Amino acid sequence: MKVRNSLKALKAVPGSQIVRRRGRTFVINKLNPRAKARQG
């Protein structure tokens, strides 16, 4: 999982979902698990 300042580019990857958990923003992707990321 990458820690990134901005998740805007990962939002465009097919299959990605943006989820808010514990006050942090995550990108989860079942189709392409390499696109997992957390903001901040």
Secondary structure, DSSP 8 states (H G I E B T S, - for coil): -EEES--HHHHTSTTEEEEEETTEEEEEESS-GGG-EEE-
